[in-house]
Amino acid sequence: MAAKPHHPHITASPLISVQQPHIVRHYRAFHVRELPEDYPYHLEPSSEPSTKIDVPYYEFRGKGSPPTDIGKLGDLYLDLADV
């Protein structure tokens, strides 16, 4: 069985948009006890005794449509244009 790639949020990725440089980003994660076998990435369990697994993602906040030069599958973009 081939080794799964590291999660894209653990490896380097652009975090500042050239298209919309004033977007705010927050690193977030949710926690699971185990991943499904078909989960496409390798993640290490937390160092805490509960052996939970942190699944990372970024939450981006901007105004208007999300830019195409940041973000990965699973990230969230909140359009605050009408807020």
Residue pairs with C-beta under 8 A, 6 or more apart in sequence:
3 42
4 39
4 40
4 41
4 42
5 40
5 41
5 42
6 41
6 42
7 41
7 42
7 43
7 55
7 56
8 41
8 72
8 73
9 27
9 56
9 57
9 58
9 72
10 43
10 56
13 70
13 72
14 69
14 70
15 25
15 58
15 70
16 23
16 70
17 23
17 62
17 67
17 69
17 70
18 67
18 69
19 67
19 68
19 69
20 62
20 63
20 64
20 67
22 62
23 60
23 61
23 62
23 67
23 70
24 60
24 61
24 62
25 58
25 59
25 60
25 61
25 70
26 58
26 59
26 61
27 56
27 58
28 56
28 57
28 58
28 59
29 54
29 55
29 56
29 57
30 54
30 55
30 57
31 46
31 52
31 53
31 54
31 55
32 52
32 53
32 55
33 51
33 52
33 53
34 53
35 43
35 53
35 55
43 53
43 54
43 55
44 53
45 51
45 52
45 53
46 52
46 53
46 54
57 72
57 74
57 75
57 76
58 71
58 72
58 75
58 76
59 75
59 76
59 77
59 78
60 66
60 70
60 71
60 75
60 76
60 77
60 78
61 77
61 78
61 80
62 77
62 78
62 79
62 80
63 79
63 80
63 81
64 79
64 81
65 79
66 77
66 79
71 77
